[in-house]
Amino acid sequence: MELEGRAEVEGLVADQCTGLDGVRCDIATVRTPDGHSRLELAKYRSPAVISAGPRNRPHNILGTHRVMFAVDDIEDTVARLRPHGAELVGEIARFEDSYLLCYVRGPEGIIVGLAEQLR
């Protein structure tokens, strides 16, 4: 993914949009390699971040949010993510002759899915 832009967001519109008071957060927008999709990442400076509990919650817990990305080489992608704190949740699994699939958990406990289509 390629960084498209960064900004600090605060003020009335941010408060209205999130339903919080005194919002101040840093956002980064990244573009997918095909150029057709974008993902916005946010880090809240205020109000204070609320801990949602343990970071290593099981995969099937209610409310766990995740996103899955198509990758060209799943093993290479996992290897490149590990130095940034990512760990496999289970293992890389093969779905028939169609996909290699896995989930990785980042340092903040967020689960990200990876899918490599087999040719």
Backbone as JSON, one array per atom type, in Angstrom:
{
  "sequence": "MELEGRAEVEGLVADQCTGLDGVRCDIATVRTPDGHSRLELAKYRSPAVISAGPRNRPHNILGTHRVMFAVDDIEDTVARLRPHGAELVGEIARFEDSYLLCYVRGPEGIIVGLAEQLR",
  "N": [[0.84, -1.16, 0.0], [0.41, 2.25, -0.61], [1.29, 5.36, 0.75], [-0.97, 7.95, 0.63], [-1.71, 10.36, 1.73], [-1.51, 12.53, 4.65], [-3.0, 13.92, 7.59], [-4.12, 16.15, 10.2], [-6.99, 15.99, 12.08], [-9.57, 17.89, 13.44], [-12.03, 19.67, 15.4], [-15.41, 21.03, 14.93], [-16.74, 19.57, 12.83], [-15.41, 17.1, 12.9], [-16.09, 16.31, 15.51], [-18.9, 16.13, 15.26], [-19.16, 14.13, 13.31], [-18.04, 11.84, 14.5], [-19.39, 11.62, 16.89], [-18.22, 12.27, 19.25], [-16.7, 14.45, 21.71], [-14.36, 17.1, 21.39], [-12.55, 16.03, 19.54], [-9.43, 15.11, 18.27], [-7.37, 13.94, 15.94], [-4.89, 12.03, 14.18], [-4.74, 11.28, 10.8], [-4.13, 8.93, 8.2], [-4.08, 8.21, 4.8], [-4.07, 5.45, 2.76], [-3.33, 3.96, -0.38], [-4.47, 1.25, -2.33], [-2.52, -1.22, -4.12], [-3.59, -1.55, -6.72], [-4.73, 0.86, -7.21], [-7.42, 1.44, -7.03], [-8.74, 1.48, -4.61], [-8.96, 2.83, -1.26], [-7.75, 3.18, 2.08], [-8.44, 4.42, 5.21], [-6.62, 5.29, 8.03], [-6.69, 5.91, 11.5], [-5.47, 7.7, 14.31], [-6.22, 8.47, 17.46], [-5.76, 11.43, 19.31], [-7.14, 12.93, 21.12], [-10.53, 12.62, 22.25], [-9.26, 10.87, 25.16], [-7.93, 7.65, 24.51], [-9.8, 4.67, 24.76], [-9.37, 1.64, 26.32], [-10.07, -1.45, 24.9], [-9.93, -3.8, 26.17], [-8.14, -6.93, 26.52], [-5.4, -7.35, 24.25], [-4.98, -9.61, 22.76], [-7.36, -10.89, 21.93], [-9.68, -13.53, 21.09], [-10.27, -14.62, 17.7], [-12.98, -14.77, 16.98], [-14.5, -13.07, 18.57], [-17.23, -10.98, 19.46], [-17.61, -7.99, 17.74], [-14.99, -7.65, 16.96], [-13.03, -6.12, 14.63], [-11.97, -6.46, 11.29], [-10.06, -6.58, 8.27], [-9.53, -7.75, 4.96], [-6.87, -8.36, 2.71], [-5.88, -8.74, -0.68], [-2.98, -10.35, -1.73], [0.13, -10.75, -3.5], [2.14, -12.57, -2.78], [1.92, -14.43, -0.12], [3.57, -15.49, 1.92], [5.89, -13.9, 1.73], [4.75, -11.42, 2.31], [3.88, -11.77, 4.98], [6.39, -12.16, 6.15], [7.51, -9.62, 5.74], [5.84, -8.08, 7.34], [6.27, -8.96, 9.94], [8.62, -7.72, 11.26], [7.42, -5.37, 11.99], [5.82, -5.93, 14.08], [3.74, -7.7, 13.61], [2.0, -10.8, 13.99], [1.29, -14.18, 13.16], [-2.04, -15.34, 13.49], [-3.04, -17.9, 13.39], [-2.14, -20.17, 11.22], [-0.73, -20.22, 7.88], [-3.08, -21.18, 5.57], [-4.37, -23.48, 3.15], [-6.91, -23.12, 0.84], [-8.61, -25.28, -0.91], [-7.73, -25.45, -4.33], [-7.56, -22.81, -4.69], [-6.91, -20.52, -2.95], [-4.36, -19.23, -0.71], [-4.56, -18.53, 2.65], [-4.52, -16.39, 5.54], [-4.51, -14.97, 8.85], [-3.22, -12.12, 10.43], [-2.09, -10.58, 13.43], [-1.71, -7.32, 14.47], [0.51, -5.06, 16.32], [-1.23, -3.62, 17.98], [-3.29, -5.29, 18.34], [-5.11, -5.52, 16.29], [-6.7, -7.39, 13.79], [-5.75, -8.57, 10.64], [-6.57, -9.84, 7.52], [-5.07, -11.91, 5.01], [-4.89, -12.83, 1.6], [-3.87, -14.94, -0.89], [-4.3, -15.52, -4.19], [-4.28, -18.54, -5.9], [-2.75, -19.65, -8.85]],
  "CA": [[0.0, 0.0, 0.0], [1.19, 3.47, -0.75], [0.76, 6.5, 1.48], [-1.54, 8.97, -0.25], [-1.71, 11.64, 2.43], [-1.66, 12.58, 6.11], [-3.61, 15.16, 8.06], [-4.65, 16.17, 11.55], [-8.4, 16.35, 12.0], [-10.16, 18.34, 14.7], [-13.06, 20.69, 15.25], [-16.83, 20.72, 14.98], [-17.12, 18.51, 11.89], [-14.88, 15.83, 13.44], [-16.92, 15.96, 16.67], [-20.22, 15.72, 14.78], [-19.04, 12.89, 12.55], [-17.7, 10.71, 15.37], [-20.23, 11.6, 18.08], [-17.35, 12.52, 20.4], [-16.38, 15.87, 21.93], [-12.95, 17.41, 21.48], [-11.77, 15.11, 18.71], [-8.19, 15.5, 17.59], [-6.72, 12.7, 15.54], [-4.04, 12.0, 13.0], [-5.21, 10.28, 9.84], [-3.29, 8.63, 7.04], [-4.82, 7.5, 3.77], [-3.2, 4.62, 1.93], [-3.97, 3.51, -1.61], [-4.14, -0.13, -2.67], [-1.63, -1.28, -5.28], [-4.29, -1.41, -8.0], [-5.14, 2.25, -7.35], [-8.88, 1.57, -7.04], [-9.31, 1.55, -3.27], [-8.2, 3.54, -0.25], [-8.03, 2.81, 3.45], [-8.07, 5.5, 6.12], [-6.18, 4.86, 9.36], [-6.8, 7.04, 12.43], [-4.88, 7.57, 15.64], [-6.83, 9.53, 18.26], [-4.98, 12.15, 20.32], [-8.17, 13.22, 22.12], [-10.45, 12.31, 23.67], [-8.36, 9.78, 25.52], [-8.25, 6.34, 23.96], [-10.39, 3.74, 25.71], [-8.91, 0.28, 26.08], [-11.17, -2.39, 24.64], [-9.62, -5.06, 26.83], [-6.9, -7.59, 26.13], [-5.05, -7.2, 22.84], [-4.95, -10.91, 22.08], [-8.69, -11.49, 21.98], [-9.87, -14.54, 20.05], [-10.7, -14.16, 16.38], [-14.44, -14.78, 16.81], [-15.17, -12.24, 19.58], [-18.17, -10.02, 18.93], [-17.11, -6.62, 17.62], [-13.64, -7.57, 16.42], [-13.06, -5.64, 13.24], [-10.83, -6.88, 10.5], [-10.15, -6.34, 6.84], [-8.68, -8.71, 4.26], [-6.22, -7.83, 1.53], [-5.31, -9.66, -1.65], [-1.54, -10.16, -1.86], [0.73, -11.6, -4.53], [2.97, -13.59, -2.16], [1.5, -14.36, 1.27], [4.71, -15.74, 2.81], [6.72, -12.7, 1.7], [4.01, -10.36, 3.0], [3.98, -12.05, 6.43], [7.78, -11.91, 6.55], [7.73, -8.16, 5.78], [5.05, -7.5, 8.43], [6.78, -9.39, 11.26], [9.46, -6.72, 11.93], [6.56, -4.27, 12.45], [5.04, -6.41, 15.21], [2.64, -8.6, 13.23], [2.17, -12.22, 14.28], [0.22, -15.02, 12.64], [-3.05, -15.74, 14.46], [-3.0, -19.37, 13.31], [-1.1, -20.48, 10.25], [-1.15, -20.04, 6.49], [-3.9, -22.34, 5.21], [-4.71, -23.59, 1.72], [-8.32, -23.39, 0.54], [-8.68, -26.02, -2.16], [-6.67, -25.01, -5.23], [-7.92, -21.43, -4.99], [-6.28, -19.47, -2.16], [-3.65, -19.36, 0.55], [-5.21, -17.56, 3.53], [-4.08, -16.31, 6.92], [-4.78, -13.75, 9.6], [-2.12, -11.64, 11.27], [-2.49, -9.61, 14.45], [-0.72, -6.27, 14.61], [0.92, -4.77, 17.7], [-2.35, -3.08, 18.76], [-4.31, -6.33, 18.45], [-6.01, -5.52, 15.14], [-6.53, -8.56, 12.93], [-5.78, -8.29, 9.21], [-6.54, -11.05, 6.71], [-4.3, -11.88, 3.77], [-5.33, -13.87, 0.69], [-3.1, -15.08, -2.13], [-4.99, -16.36, -5.14], [-3.38, -19.48, -6.57], [-2.98, -19.64, -10.31]],
  "C": [[0.89, 1.23, 0.0], [0.51, 4.61, -0.02], [0.28, 7.55, 0.49], [-1.53, 10.33, 0.42], [-1.89, 11.47, 3.93], [-2.29, 13.91, 6.47], [-3.95, 15.02, 9.54], [-6.07, 16.7, 11.44], [-8.87, 16.76, 13.38], [-11.25, 19.36, 14.4], [-14.46, 20.14, 15.21], [-17.22, 19.56, 14.07], [-16.64, 17.14, 12.4], [-15.71, 15.37, 14.63], [-18.28, 15.44, 16.21], [-20.17, 14.35, 14.11], [-18.83, 11.68, 13.46], [-18.63, 10.56, 16.57], [-19.43, 11.78, 19.36], [-17.12, 14.02, 20.54], [-14.87, 16.04, 22.02], [-12.05, 16.48, 20.68], [-10.54, 15.81, 18.14], [-7.5, 14.2, 17.23], [-5.88, 12.9, 14.29], [-4.62, 10.94, 12.08], [-4.17, 10.11, 8.74], [-4.17, 7.86, 6.07], [-3.81, 6.74, 2.92], [-4.01, 4.09, 0.75], [-3.53, 2.07, -1.89], [-3.3, -0.15, -3.93], [-2.33, -1.11, -6.63], [-4.81, 0.01, -8.23], [-6.64, 2.48, -7.27], [-9.49, 1.75, -5.66], [-8.38, 2.29, -2.33], [-8.66, 3.08, 1.13], [-7.57, 3.96, 4.32], [-7.76, 4.91, 7.49], [-6.21, 6.07, 10.28], [-6.14, 6.7, 13.75], [-5.39, 8.75, 16.45], [-5.85, 10.1, 19.28], [-5.91, 12.57, 21.47], [-9.53, 12.99, 21.47], [-9.56, 11.1, 23.9], [-8.86, 8.45, 24.96], [-8.77, 5.44, 25.07], [-9.9, 2.34, 25.36], [-10.12, -0.63, 25.92], [-10.9, -3.74, 25.3], [-8.33, -5.65, 26.31], [-6.65, -7.47, 24.62], [-5.09, -8.51, 22.08], [-6.28, -11.62, 22.19], [-8.83, -12.53, 20.88], [-10.48, -13.94, 18.79], [-12.21, -13.98, 16.27], [-15.19, -13.92, 17.84], [-16.07, -11.2, 18.89], [-17.54, -8.63, 18.89], [-15.68, -6.51, 17.13], [-13.74, -7.16, 14.96], [-11.81, -6.11, 12.53], [-11.12, -6.56, 9.04], [-9.22, -7.34, 6.17], [-8.15, -8.07, 2.98], [-5.76, -8.95, 0.63], [-3.83, -9.32, -1.77], [-1.0, -11.11, -2.91], [1.5, -12.77, -3.94], [2.74, -13.53, -0.65], [2.68, -14.57, 2.24], [5.64, -14.53, 2.87], [6.05, -11.57, 2.46], [4.09, -10.54, 4.51], [5.4, -11.75, 6.92], [8.07, -10.41, 6.64], [6.96, -7.49, 6.9], [5.6, -7.83, 9.81], [7.67, -8.36, 11.94], [8.66, -5.52, 12.46], [5.63, -4.71, 13.57], [3.91, -7.34, 14.87], [3.01, -10.05, 13.54], [1.01, -12.99, 13.67], [-0.74, -15.39, 13.76], [-3.09, -17.27, 14.53], [-1.83, -19.74, 12.43], [-1.62, -20.18, 8.86], [-1.86, -21.31, 6.06], [-4.23, -22.3, 3.71], [-6.19, -23.92, 1.6], [-8.39, -23.97, -0.87], [-7.49, -25.64, -3.05], [-6.87, -23.54, -5.58], [-7.08, -20.38, -4.27], [-5.37, -20.02, -1.06], [-4.2, -18.24, 1.41], [-4.54, -17.55, 4.9], [-4.58, -15.02, 7.54], [-3.54, -13.39, 10.4], [-2.69, -10.61, 12.24], [-1.36, -8.61, 14.59], [-0.43, -5.97, 16.07], [-0.2, -4.2, 18.57], [-3.5, -4.08, 18.86], [-5.27, -6.39, 17.28], [-5.67, -6.69, 14.23], [-6.69, -8.13, 11.48], [-5.68, -9.63, 8.49], [-5.73, -10.85, 5.45], [-4.75, -13.06, 2.92], [-4.48, -13.82, -0.58], [-3.86, -16.01, -3.06], [-3.97, -17.24, -5.86], [-3.74, -19.54, -8.05], [-2.84, -21.01, -10.88]]
}
